[in-house]
Amino acid sequence: MLTLQQIKENPDDIVRRLGIKGFDGRKAIDDVLALDAERRSLQQRNDTEAAELNNLAAQIGAKMKAGQKAEAEELKARVATIKVSQKEYAEKLAATEAQIREILLGVPNVPCAMVPEGLSAADNVVDKEGGKMPELGEDALAHWDLAKKYNLIDFDLGVKITGAGFPVYLGKGAKLQRALIQFFLDEASAAGYLEVQPPYVVNEASGIGTGQLPDKEAQMYVVTLDNLYMIPTAEVPVTNLYRDVIIADDKLPVKNCAYSACFRREAGSYGKDVRGLNRLHQFDKVEIVRIERPEDSYAALEEMKDHVQGLLEKLGLPWHILRLCGGDMSFTSAITFDFEVYSAAQKRWLEVSSVSNFETYQSNRLKCRYRGADKKTRLCHTLNGSALALPRIMAALLENNQTPEGIVVPECLRKYTGFDIID
């Protein structure tokens, strides 16, 4: 959530930058400024009357001491009137502050200066690329055919048990899945991330804290009886560990990693993009989360990108990094880099990670602060990234590593799988 200070410093620039995301923020920003002026006026009048109450209390004490009871009673009547007025001011203040918060919850984060302008994924910028493109024969199979051939994943069983988008992993497919999870967690731990095992359901306050609510509630599975939400990513519970927390300066940066299943309705998805593992309602992912001082967050973002790049290089997958344009960014992000791997049999790029800096947008919702060396409290910057999401990694590994003898397992995974090839 944008802070009032950000808006008041340069409202026209905030409106301009929101426009890069395709959001017309003029009315919202003007309404917030008008409500804030009303709030400050109410607060000033309330403070003036509070000072008058203190003064009257002293006068009443003096009158009573001097035996001037009638005059003291008159002053007490004035005190009673002011207290009624103060109650009205308090109610109006609370209502005004609630209105400001409601408007700000509906305003996305502003993109940082590095974000390119653009309306859709077609306007994203390739920042970096690497890895060797595999050369497959004309008879190369897509991962859904390979999964069937080697009995690795049963999509039909998932439909029977739950519905489309809930695959069942079998045998070496299940072991490869587990190997990827362990590999990603071990690499994150080696990079200094503390592993966390979070809940898979969160309350409404947690969804609001990281920005899934009220923006993305249509994409979330809801446990209606208990008003809980299935997590779309471990980012939500892990970042909410620091909701309403003031972190000591010497405890920063905070670096956490977590494995979780993730649940997304993906309403409106259809066509070739959803076939096989390309788009699921339930999938596994290892997430990295960082809480940083504002002056350190962009260096941290580069470290996170290097970490994800290193994972893809060890897996031997061809990759590139996209810097997302304003029109393709999430509601909450100040800047996002997507990692994609090339799927040789499908002949297309598949997104496997998003690494984002949210600056103070999430921390303002969360009230996640740190106490600096000067003892003042300030909002932290929050960052997170997929390191990595498994389904499309699995798809690319199966497709790119297929040979006449079977599917070759990357060397970095063999100590986890216990086998070198799927045949």
N, C-alpha and C positions, 0 to 999 in steps of 0.2 A: 504494500500500500504506500502510495506517495505520502511524504510528510508535508504538513502545512508549510514548514520552512522552505522546502523545495519549491512549492507552488508560489509562495509570496515573493521569493527572491527574483523570479523571472517568469511570470505566468504566460507571457506570449511565447517564450522559448519552450515551455512545457507543452503548450498546445501544438507548436510546430513539430516537436519531436514525437508526440503522440500520433500526429498525422503520418509519420513514417511507418507506423504500424497499421495505418488505415483506419485510425480511430479519430473521430471528430470530437475533440475534448473541450471546445470552446464553452458550451453551455455548462458542462460539469464544473469546469475550473471557475467560471464566473459565479456559479451558484455557491461553490465552496468559499470563495473569497467574500461574498455577500454574507453568508452565514457566519463566517469567522469574524467579520466586522460586528455582526449582531452579538456574537458570543462575547467578544471583548468588551462591548458596551455593557452587556448584562453583568459581566464580571466586575467591571469598574464600578457600576452602581452598587453591586453587592459589597465590594470592598469598602466603598464610601460609607455604607450603612453599618458595616461591621466596625469601622473606626468610630462611628457615632455611638454604637452600642457600648464600646469600651469607655468612651467619654461619659456617657450617661450613667454607667455603672459607678464611675468615680464620683459623679455629682450626687447620685442617690446615697452613696455611703456618707458623703459629707453632710447632706441634708439630714439624714437620720441621726448622725452624730450631734448635729446642732439642734436637734429636737424639732426640726421643720418637717413634720410628718406629712402635712397636706401637700407641700411642694414636692416631697419625695414621691407621693402617690401619683401626682401629675406626671412626673418623669417616668414612673413605672408604666403608666398607660402608654406613653410614647414608646417605651421599650417593647411593649406587647404589639403595638402597631408595626414597628420595624420588623419584629420577628415573623409576623404574618407575611410582610413584604419579602423578607429574605427567603421564606419557604417558596414563594411564587418564583423568585429569581432562580432558586436552585432547580425547580422543576423545569423552568424555561431553558436554563443552561444545559441540563441533562438532555432535553429534547433536541436542542440545537446541536449539541455534540453528537448525538445519535444520528441526526440528519447528515452531518458532515461525514461521519464514518460510513454510513450507508452509500453515499455518493462515491466516496473514495474506494470502497470495495468493488465498485463497478468500473473503475478506471484502471487500465493496464499500466504496467511499468513503462517508463520511457526508455527507448533504446539509447545506448551509449554512442559516442561519436564514431566508433569503428564500424557501426552497422550500416551496410549499404542500403540504399533505397530500392524498393521493388515491391511488386504486388503478390508474387507467388514463388514457388520453388524454382521456376525457370529463371528467376533473377538472383539466385544464390551464387556466391563466388567460390570457385575452387581455390583454396589457399595453399594446399600442399598435397602431394600424392607420392605413393611409393609401392613397392612390391612388384613381383613379376606376374604378368598375366599368364594363366595356364593355357596350354594348347590342347584342346580336346578334339576327338574325332567327331564325325558327323553323327555317329550313333550314341553320343553322350546322352545320359539320362538326367532329367530334372530330379531334385531331391525326393519328391513324393514317389517317383518310380523306383529310385534307389532304396528308399525306406521299405517299400513293399518287397522288392527283390531280395533284400537281405534281412527282412523281418525285424526292422529297427523301430518303426513307428506305425501304429495302427490308427489311422484317422477315423475309420468307420466305427471302431469300438468306442472312441471318444464321443461320437455322435450318439451312439446307442445309450451310453451312460449319462451324458449330459446334454450335448448338442455340438454343432459345428464350432470349431475353434478351441476344442479341449482335447488335444491328442493324447494317446496312450503310448508311452515309450517302452520298448521291450528289449530284453537281452542286452546286446552290445550297444544298442541305441540308448538304453537307460544308463549304462555304464559310461558311455561317452558324454552324456549329459552331466552326470555326476562328476566326471573328470574335469569338465570345463568349469563347473562351479568351484571345485576345490582349487584348480589352477588360478582362477581369477582371485579367489580369497587369499591364497598364499602370496600372490604377487602384490596384492594390496597391503597385506601385513608387512611384507618386506620393504614396502615404500613408506612405512610409518603410520598406516591407518589402523586404528583400534577397531577390531571386529565387534559388531553388535548384532544380536539376534532380536529383531523387533516383532511386535504383534502384526498380524496381517489384517486386522480391522482397527479403525480409528473412529474417534468421536467427531462431532461437527466442528468443535473448536480446533482440532488438529487439521481438518480439511481447510478451514478458513486461514489458519496460520501459514500454510505453505501455498495457498492460492488456488487449490483445487475447487474450493467453494467460495463464492457462489458461481464461478465461471464454468466449471466442468462437471457439475453434478449429473448432467444427462449422460455422461460417459462413464459414470461410476456405478458399481453394483451396490445397492443399498439394502441393509438389514433393517427393514422398516419397523419391526416390532421393538427393536432396541435403539433405533435412530443411530446406527453405526454404518460405516462405509468400508467396503473391501478396498485395500490399498491398490492404487494404480502403479506404485513404485515405492521402494523402501525409503526414498527421499522423504516421504510424508512422515512416517513415525520417527525416523532418525533425526530429522531437523527439529521435530517437535520435542525432542529430548531437552531442547534449550529454550522452550517457550517459557516466558516469565522468569528467565534466569539472567543474573548479572555475572559474567565470567571475569575472573581475575586476569589482569593483563599478562601475568607470567604463565597463564594456562593456554594462551593463544600461540599458534593456531590450534584449533580443534580439528582432528582428522579422524573420521569414522568410515568404516565400510560395513556393508551388510548384504547378505544373500536373502532374497525373499522370492516367493511366488508373487506375481503381479496380476491384477484383474482389471480388464478394461472391456467395456461394452462394445466399443468401436462401432457405434451406431452409424449407419449410412455407408459402411465399407462394403464393396462388392467388386466382382470382376477378377481379373488375373492377379491383382495385388493381394488377394486374400487366399490364394491357393496354397495348400500345404502349410509350411511354417511361416509363410510371408506375413501373415497377420492373424494373431490369435487372441482369444478372450482371456486365456490363462497362460502365462509363460514365466520362465525363470530369469532372474537378473541379479547381478552383483552391482551394487551402487556405491559410489564414493561421495562423501559429503564433507565439506569444509566450512568452518566458521573462522573468519579472518578479520583483522583490523582493515579498515577501508584502504589504507595506503599500501597494503600487502596483497590485496585480493587479485589484482591482474597478473602479478607474478605467480600467484597460486594457480590461476586459470591456465597459464602456460605449462606449469608443472603437471596439471591434470591432463592436459592434451598430450604431453609427452608420455605420460603413463599409459594412456589408451593406445597411442601409436605403438608403444613398445609391446603391448599385448598382441596387436595385430601382426607385428613383425615376427614375433616368436611363433605365431600360428602359421606364418607363411602365406598370409592372404594379401592380395592386392587391395589397396585402400586409397581413399582420398578424403580430405577434410574440406567441408563446405562451411563458409561463413554465411549464416542465414541473413537474408534481407529482412527488412522490417515487416513486410507482409506475410512472411512465413514463420515468424517467431512466435513463441508462446506468450500468453497473457502476462506472465510474471517475470519473464527474462529481460535483462538489460542487454545481453549479448549471448548468442548460442552458436556453438560449432558442432555440426553433425559429422560423424564418421560413417562412411559407407564402404562396404566391401563389394568386390565384383563377383557376381555369380555367373560362372562360365557357361553352364548349361542353359540358364534362363537368358543369358546375354543382357544382364541388367545390373545396376547398382542397387544394393540393399542397405538401408540404414541400420546400423548396429549400436550407435551410441550418440547421445547428445550431451555436451558438456557446456554448462551455463554459469554465468555470474548474474546474480539477482541484485547485487549491490545491497541497498537497505530495504528493498521492497518487501521481502519476506520478514526480515528482522523487525520492521516496524509493526507488521501484523502480529508477530510473535512476541514483541517486547523482549527481544534477545539483544542484550547489551553487554558491554564490557567496561570495566573500570580502569582507566588509564593511569599512568604514573602520576598524573596530576590530581588523581582521586575523582575526576569527573567521569560520569557515565555517558557513553555514546553508543549509537546503534552499530552493530556488527555488519559485515558483509557476509552473505551466505552463497555457497556455490555447491553444485553437485554434477555428477556425470555417471553415465552407464559405463561399467568397467568389468564385464560387458553384458548386454542383453543376449540371451542364448539362441533364440529360434533361428534368426537369420545367419548367425555365426555357424550354427549346426548345418543349415542349408548350404552355405558356401563351402564348408569343409567337405561335406558329402559330395557335392558336385565337382568341385575343383580338384579333389584328390582321387577321383575314380580312375582306375586302371583296368586292363583286362583281367588282372589277378584279383582285384578287389579294391576297397577304399583304404588308402594309406592314412594312418593316424599320425598327426604331427608329432615330432620327437618330444616336444615339451609336455605332451599329454600322456606319453606311454607309461610313465611311472605310476600314473593314476588309473589308467585303463587296464594295464596288465597284458595288453596285446598291441601288436604293431600294425595289424591290418584287419579289416572287416571283410571276410570272404564267405 
